[in-house]
Amino acid sequence: MDRGDVTVPVLIIGGGPIGLGLAADLGWRGVECLLIEKNDGTIYHPRADTENCRTMEFCRRWGIAEKVRAAGTPPDFPRTVIIVTALTGFEIARIERPTHGGEAPLPYTPERTQRCNQIRFDPILRELAESFPSVRLRYKCRFESFVQNADGVTAEVTDVVSGRRERIHAQYMIACCGGQSSVAKSLGIGFDGEPVLDHNVNIMFRVPELWKYHDKGKCAFNFIMGPEGNWGNVMEVNGDDLWRLGVSGFDEPVDPKKIDPHHYIRRAIGTDIPYEIISVNPWTCRSLVAKSYGRGRVFLAGDAVHQHSPAGGIGMNTGMGDVVDLSWKLDAALSGWAGPDLLASYEAERLPVGRRNVRVATENFFLSRQQFDEPLTPIVDATPAGEALRRELGKSLVEQRSKVHIFDGMALGYRYDQSPIIWPDGVTPPPEMKTDYIANACVGARAPHAWLADGRSILDLFGRGFVLLRFGGGEADTAGLEKAARAHGVPFTVCDIADPEIQKLYERRLVLVRPDGHVGWRDDAPPADPAAVIDRLRGAAT
Ligand SMILES: Cc1cc2nc3c(=O)[nH]c(=O)nc-3n(C[C@H](O)[C@H](O)[C@H](O)COP(=O)(O)OP(=O)(O)OC[C@H]3O[C@@H](n4cnc5c(N)ncnc54)[C@H](O)[C@@H]3O)c2cc1C
């Protein structure tokens, strides 16, 4: 090793929400890691706005859910979606989203889908990550290349300020460096799907209390339709003075210097009002998922492995699911209790979710960009023909777009059915749905939420290690599983739950929940071979 080289157990490339989420989760577990980010951490063109209820459950686990809520769109700002000809024009459709935002409790999650734009969300993640002594964040440090062997990874990086080249040695390297990441290519990993669905431009602008200039009221999403169909979307960014107009459907990449953002803002609002343009950011909509999530000691997460339409707010949320799955496995590998297959199960569990989410986001894209056989010419007319068209269209739009904008099924219903590190019990799980979530404790599923007698959610028990839930008065013998876990240093606790309603939800008297909060094994009686169950769940079955 040369002088100046750095050695660290986990090197994270990229300080977007996914790199920061991984650093935070590793830090929360006490795992030493270094994150490098080529920029200074300023977010010039914020994208993600919506943390679904699963991401909010992770935030709850990390102790920042309250902060995210406080920093996000105020709870009383309606998460309503409207489709209009302009904000001051005709209303075509309106979709209320009672399970998003607000404060009223939901039966199936202790959290609610929250809107908190990355300009506020990422700094909360950063502050959390930096609060752990085992985490180091290094900005203005650019990743260049890497080599790996059986013992570790060596990354070449450049200090952007001094221009100095350095080497970082790590046991594992995780690429969270977004859609332009070179790491997949270096590993020889290709992508399935479409590299271009369309080209778009986002225009961030400032208008305090925009809703005072029109009669539609406060709404999170204001889709704008013209004779050519849906061409734009005005979204609230902070529930106050920041708005983002997305203009879609360009055939070529947008050159910000060649478009007139004022034209689009005026058309979306429908009248002249005072506003300030903050940024104009072109982007390309894709539908891509990597064929593999890593090789050897290098793994990829977030947009580095899946890029898709933002319709339905799935991207960052999927990436958060990736890192929560990977983090406890890295911890296990570094702590010595992982079997040889545990890290490989990251791909087995998350690639199918990535494929599903890219497919759904692409369906959402086509639902949102619905093509019409003929121009909807009368749509903006104050005539009976215009009114009839808007009424007719409104009905179908509510039905179609509800599938895009209500997504608790997507957020909570994903399962790891085909995982090599769960112990299937032969029960057919409920169907996975986009909009609705059916609470269940099937093996591979997210262990479902229920309130405990002391006011905590049962989810508050999960995260640090394996938790064996024992229902029915502590009669079932857990000694075999405890002994098998202890034999390999697997973190393991037993929790007795007396509530018969929760037992009904979990369906078995013994339910073993993994550190990521997914059910790994369940039965009414202790397993005949507890060591085999523990070995399977720690990736040591082969
Ligand atoms: C218009 C729009 C709206 C969206 N809304 C939502 C939403 O509401 N909810 C949602 O879940 N998702 C949403 N998404 C998707 C979401 O923004 C992305 O999925 C998310 O930002 C991906 O995070 P990431 O950390 O993987 O990648 P990125 O956010 O791209 O971050 C990657 C980081 O890596 C750094 N980096 C890159 N190369 C290097 C290098 N060589 N060395 C060091 N650092 C490097 C970059 O500077 C960057 O900071 C939206 C996307 C768009 C386009």
The ligand as a Tripos MOL2 file, in Angstrom:
@<TRIPOS>MOLECULE
LIG
   53    58     1     0     0
SMALL
NO_CHARGES

@<TRIPOS>ATOM
      1 C1        -38.5190   14.6120  -12.6900 C.3       1 LIG1
      2 C2        -38.2120   13.4870  -11.7480 C.ar      1 LIG1
      3 C3        -38.9810   13.3290  -10.6010 C.ar      1 LIG1
      4 C4        -38.7360   12.2730   -9.7370 C.ar      1 LIG1
      5 N1        -39.5210   12.1150   -8.6390 N.ar      1 LIG1
      6 C5        -39.3300   11.0460   -7.8320 C.ar      1 LIG1
      7 C6        -40.1400   10.8490   -6.6660 C.ar      1 LIG1
      8 O1        -41.0160   11.6590   -6.3600 O.2       1 LIG1
      9 N2        -39.9090    9.7540   -5.8940 N.ar      1 LIG1
     10 C7        -38.9360    8.8560   -6.2090 C.ar      1 LIG1
     11 O2        -38.8000    7.8500   -5.4870 O.2       1 LIG1
     12 N3        -38.1210    9.0330   -7.2670 N.ar      1 LIG1
     13 C8        -38.2890   10.1080   -8.0900 C.ar      1 LIG1
     14 N4        -37.4760   10.3000   -9.1490 N.ar      1 LIG1
     15 C9        -36.3190    9.4180   -9.3310 C.3       1 LIG1
     16 C10       -35.1910    9.8050   -8.3840 C.3       1 LIG1
     17 O3        -34.8430   11.1630   -8.5610 O.3       1 LIG1
     18 C11       -33.9800    8.9220   -8.6060 C.3       1 LIG1
     19 O4        -34.3850    7.5790   -8.6220 O.3       1 LIG1
     20 C12       -32.9540    9.1400   -7.4910 C.3       1 LIG1
     21 O5        -32.4710   10.4560   -7.4970 O.3       1 LIG1
     22 C13       -31.7980    8.1890   -7.6660 C.3       1 LIG1
     23 O6        -30.8840    8.4070   -6.6480 O.3       1 LIG1
     24 P1        -29.3910    7.8790   -6.7750 P.3       1 LIG1
     25 O7        -28.7250    8.3060   -5.5200 O.co2     1 LIG1
     26 O8        -29.3990    6.4490   -7.1920 O.co2     1 LIG1
     27 O9        -28.7950    8.6670   -8.0350 O.3       1 LIG1
     28 P2        -28.5470   10.2130   -8.1980 P.3       1 LIG1
     29 O10       -29.5880   11.0030   -7.5270 O.co2     1 LIG1
     30 O11       -28.3220   10.4230   -9.6460 O.co2     1 LIG1
     31 O12       -27.1930   10.4700   -7.4060 O.3       1 LIG1
     32 C14       -25.9710    9.9580   -7.8710 C.3       1 LIG1
     33 C15       -24.8430   10.7510   -7.2110 C.3       1 LIG1
     34 O13       -23.5980   10.1710   -7.5970 O.3       1 LIG1
     35 C16       -22.6860   11.2050   -7.8860 C.3       1 LIG1
     36 N5        -21.6730   10.7010   -8.8170 N.ar      1 LIG1
     37 C17       -21.8670   10.3130  -10.1060 C.ar      1 LIG1
     38 N6        -20.6970    9.9230  -10.6410 N.ar      1 LIG1
     39 C18       -19.7630   10.0460   -9.6640 C.ar      1 LIG1
     40 C19       -18.3460    9.8210   -9.6400 C.ar      1 LIG1
     41 N7        -17.6740    9.3950  -10.7170 N.pl3     1 LIG1
     42 N8        -17.6750   10.0590   -8.4860 N.ar      1 LIG1
     43 C20       -18.3580   10.5180   -7.3800 C.ar      1 LIG1
     44 N9        -19.6780   10.7810   -7.3640 N.ar      1 LIG1
     45 C21       -20.3720   10.5400   -8.4950 C.ar      1 LIG1
     46 C22       -23.5580   12.2890   -8.5010 C.3       1 LIG1
     47 O14       -22.9220   13.5570   -8.4410 O.3       1 LIG1
     48 C23       -24.8100   12.2050   -7.6640 C.3       1 LIG1
     49 O15       -24.7410   13.0290   -6.5300 O.3       1 LIG1
     50 C24       -37.6890   11.3560  -10.0340 C.ar      1 LIG1
     51 C25       -36.9060   11.5260  -11.1760 C.ar      1 LIG1
     52 C26       -37.1680   12.5790  -12.0380 C.ar      1 LIG1
     53 C27       -36.3350   12.7280  -13.2800 C.3       1 LIG1
@<TRIPOS>BOND
     1     1     2 1
     2     2     3 ar
     3     2    52 ar
     4     3     4 ar
     5     4     5 ar
     6     4    50 ar
     7     5     6 ar
     8     6     7 ar
     9     6    13 1
    10     7     8 2
    11     7     9 ar
    12     9    10 ar
    13    10    11 2
    14    10    12 ar
    15    12    13 ar
    16    13    14 ar
    17    14    15 1
    18    14    50 ar
    19    15    16 1
    20    16    17 1
    21    16    18 1
    22    18    19 1
    23    18    20 1
    24    20    21 1
    25    20    22 1
    26    22    23 1
    27    23    24 1
    28    24    25 2
    29    24    26 1
    30    24    27 1
    31    27    28 1
    32    28    29 2
    33    28    30 1
    34    28    31 1
    35    31    32 1
    36    32    33 1
    37    33    34 1
    38    33    48 1
    39    34    35 1
    40    35    36 1
    41    35    46 1
    42    36    37 ar
    43    36    45 ar
    44    37    38 ar
    45    38    39 ar
    46    39    40 ar
    47    39    45 ar
    48    40    41 1
    49    40    42 ar
    50    42    43 ar
    51    43    44 ar
    52    44    45 ar
    53    46    47 1
    54    46    48 1
    55    48    49 1
    56    50    51 ar
    57    51    52 ar
    58    52    53 1
@<TRIPOS>SUBSTRUCTURE
     1 LIG1         1 GROUP 0 **** ****
